[in-house]
Amino acid sequence: MSDLVWTRGHLWPCLFLVPLAWALTWALFDRTRQAAARYGALAANATSPFARSLRLTVMLLLGLLAWMDPRFGDEPIAVERRGLDLIFCLDTSRSMLARDLEPTRLARAMQDIRAVLPALQGGDRTGLVVFAGQARLWVPLTHDMDSFRVLLDEVDTDVVKTGGTDLAQALRKALEVADLDNAKTTAVVLLTDGEDLAGAGQQAASELKDKGLIVHTIGYGSARGSKITVADGANEGFLRDRDGNEVVSRMDDASLRAVAAVTGGEFVRAESVALPLNELHSKRFLPMQKRSYDAGEETGKQARYQWVLLPLLALLLWEMALAGGRHR
């Protein structure tokens, strides 16, 4: 449907000033006419103050309407989106239920992902890999940030049934997701407490490095460690091992630093930075090379400012002609 729209519709209140402009110009021209009449200099063919002020006011009105940029009718517009691919690898193991970060490590990591989404540009794509003892693709790379948020909200420690924390599987799943033809415009972010129980994280990181991918790591938790709170019927209790001892989970910053260092990435401690992903975005993601996505056409409204600009020019020429001689 081709409805008339105004790009600068917020200027509509300025139209109320048009009658005031007419009154002021009429008063000015009338005063000039009276002064000329007193000195006998009034020309026989002088334009009346009313007619001249009306013409100038209409010109002002047309100029304002042209500035408001009227648009009517659809037209194809060439568009090009440029951006990055960001693949988040989110640890959903039970150790991420520790509460040394409020409310839990997992909840804090999800909050950090949500916080960075508004900073992403229209051409950026995001994907999400969730992992524990295994890894699975939860959200394929997408431009649709609203759908990404909805699917992110569904993540909990039950999305991956196999227990443990296998960083290597997470990184290799990210490698499967990445567009390797555009590795320079892709970044992988590992969000975990760093307990690499399988011990193969660095080897997997070197595989990503060989493909040109950079891995950044964000560590959740404290080096001192924390007990893991789990539901126990209607109550809560602490996770225990097979011997009945309460499990204490510590953030392994050494392994996370090593994984990031292999690919030339950066390690950030979540407990020391309010918004670690936003910091990575401004420091590492924004300077990265961008690539073009979805170059094509979209439908937009066609500019119609000419409808009011041409009458404005005609009135201006008429006013100049009526002014005559040296006044022109």
N, C-alpha and C positions, 0 to 999 in steps of 0.2 A: 504494500500500500504506500503510495507516494504522497505523504502528508508534508505540508510546509513546516520546516523546523528552523530554529534560529540558533546558530553556533554560540552567540553571546547573548542568550536570552536574559541573562541577569541584568542587562542594561535597560530593560523595559521601564523601570521607574524614571529613567532620564527623560522619557517622553512627556512627563508632567511639567518639565521645565520649558517646553516649547511655547505654551501660551505666555509665560513670563518673558521669554525672549522676544515674542511678537510685541508685547506691551512696551518693553524697553526700547526696541528699535523704532516703534511708532512714535514714542515720546521724543526720541532723539531727532528723528527726521522732521517731526512737526515743529520742534523748537528751531531747527535750522531753517525751515520754510518761513516761520514767523519773523526770524531775524532778517532773512533776505527781503521779505516784504517791507519791513520797516525802513530799509535802506534803499528800496526801489530796485533791488537787484533780482527780483523774482522773474524768472523766464516765463514766457507765455505757455510754453509746452512742458513746464516742469511736472514731473510725476508726483501724484499725490502721496503724502506720507503713508496713508493706509495701504495703497497698492504696492509701494516699494517695500514697506516692512513686511507685507504679506508674502511677497516674492522671496525675500531673504529668509523668512521663517520657514517657508516651504523648502528652500534649499537646505536649511539646517536640519529639518526633519528628514529629508531624503538622505543627507549625509549620515545621519545617525542610523537610519535603517540599513544603509549600505555597510556601516561599521558592524552592525549586529549580525551580518553575514547570513542572509536568508538562503536556505537550501531546499530544493524541491526536485523530486524525481530521482530515481536510482541510477547509479553509474558504477561500472567496475573500477576498482582501485587496486593497483599493484601493491602487494605487501611482501615484506621480507622480515622474518623473525630471526634474531641471532641470539645465541646463548650457549650454555654448557649442559652436560649430562652429569648429574650428581647422584651417585649410588650410595645410599645409606645402608650399612650393615649393622643391624641392631641386635644386641645380645639379649635373648629372652630366657636365659637359663635361670634356675631358681636362686642362684647367688645374687641376681639383680634385684631380689626382693629385700636385700639388706637395707637398713634404714640409716646408714651413716650419711646419706644424702636424703633430704626431705622431698616428697614423702617416702619414696623408695628410689633406689638407683634407676630402675626401669622407668618409673614415672617421670623422673627428672630428665632422662635421656629423651623420652617422648616429648616433653615440654620444650626441650632445646630444639628438636626438629621442627615443631610447630612454630617456634619463635623465628626461625630463619626463613620460613616460606614466604612471608610478605616481602622480604628483601630480594627475592629471585625475580629476574626479568621475564618478560613475556616469552622469550625464546628458550628459557631454561627448562630442562626436563629433570624430573626426579624419579628415582626408583627405590624400592625398599626390599632388602634381603633380611629375613629374620633367621636367627640361628641359636642353637644350643649344642647338643651333641651332633646334630645334623643341621643343614642349611636348606632353606626353601625360599623361592621368590614369592614375596607377598604382594608387591605392587610393581608391575612392569614400568619401564620408563614412560613417563607421561607428562604432557603440558598441563593437564587438568589438576590444578592444586586442590580444588574443592574435593574431588574424588579421592585424591591422595590423603587428605585430612580424615575423611570418613573411614578409609581402610586402616589408617594409622590408629585411630581410636579403638579399633577392634583387637589390637595386639595385646596379648598377655602371655604369661608363662606357659600356657597350654597350646599355643599355636605350633610348637615343635615338641613332639612327644618324647624324643630321645634326650635323655639327660646328658649333662656335661657342658663343656665350652670348647668348641673346636673352631679356633680362628681360621685355620687353613681352609676348612670347608666353606666358611663364609666368604673368604677372599676368592676362592675358586668359583663360587656361585656368582660373585660380582663380575668375575672375568667372563663368564658365560653371557651375562646380561649386557656387558659393555659393547659398544660399537667400536671395534678395534681399528677400523679405517679412520676413526677420528679420536684416537687416544689422547691427542694433545688437548682436546676440549672436553675431557672426561676426568672426573675426580671420584675417588672412592673414600668414604669416611666410615671408619670402624668405631662404633660406640659400644664399649664393653668395660667390664671390670678388669679385664686383662688376664684372667686366670686361664692360661693356655694349657689346659690339661693334656691335650694331645701333643703339644710341643712342636707343631709343624708350621706355626704361623710365619716364621721368617722365611722358610722355604717357599711357602705359597706367595709371600710378598715378592720374592725374587722373580717368581714366574710372572707376576703382574708387571714388574719393572721391565722384564724382557719384552713385554708387549707395549711398553711406553706409558703405562698407567702409574699414577702417583697415589699412594695410600696415606691418608691422614688418620690419626688415632686420637680418640677422646677417652680418657680414663675416668670411670665412675667408681667412687668409693674412696676409702682412706687406707693408708699403709698400715695403720693400726688394726684395721679390720672391724667387722661387725657381725653379730649373729643374724641369722636369716629367719625372718618371721614368716610363718605359714599358718594357714587355717587349720584348726583342730576342732572339727565339729562346729559348734556355735561360738567357740572361743578361738583364741590365737595362741600359738606356741612357737617354739624354736625348732628349726630343722635339726635332726640328729643323724649321726652316721650309723653304720651297722652295729657298732659297739655301744650305741646309746649315748654317745658324747655329742654335745651341742656343736654344730658346725660353725666355725668362724671364717668368714670370707674376707680376704684382703685384696685391695687393688694392686695388681702386679704392674707397676709403672715401668719396670725394667724391660719386660717383654714388649710392651706397647711402644716404648721408645725405639726398641730395636726394629720392630716391624715398620715403623714410620721411616726410620733412618735408611733402611734397605732401599726404599723407593725415592728418597729425597723429600719425603713428606714431613709433617709436623705433628708433634705430640702435645696435647693440651690436657691439663688436669681440670676436670669439671668443678672440683671443690674450690679452686682458686680463681675461677672466672665466672662471672654472672651468666653470660651467654656465650659459651665456647664456640658454638657453630657460627654465630654472628661474627665473632672475632676472626674465625677462619675465612668466612665469606669476604670480609673487608680486606684481610691481609693476603689471602692466597687465591681465592676464587675470582674476585673482580679483575685482578691483573692478567688472568689467563686469557689466552686467545679464544675468541668466540667463533662459532661457525653458523652458517645460514641454515634455517629450517623452513620448510613449507613455503618456499617462494611461490607465489601464485596470485590469485585475485580474491578480493572480498567486495561485497556490495556496499556502497556508501551513497550519501545524498549529494546531488550535483549542486555546485555553487550557483546561486542566482542573483548575486549582488548587482549584476548588470541591469536587472529590471529597474532598480532605483538609481543606479549610477548614471545611466544614459539620460533620463529626465533631469537629473541634477546638472549635468553638463549643458543640456539645452537651456535651462533656466539661467545658468551662469553666463552663457553667450548672449542671451537676450538682455540680461542686466548690463553687460558690458556695452552692448549696442545702444541701449537706451541712455547710458551715461554720456556718450558722445564726446568727441574731440579730446581735449586735454584731460578730461576726467576719466577717460577710458583707461 
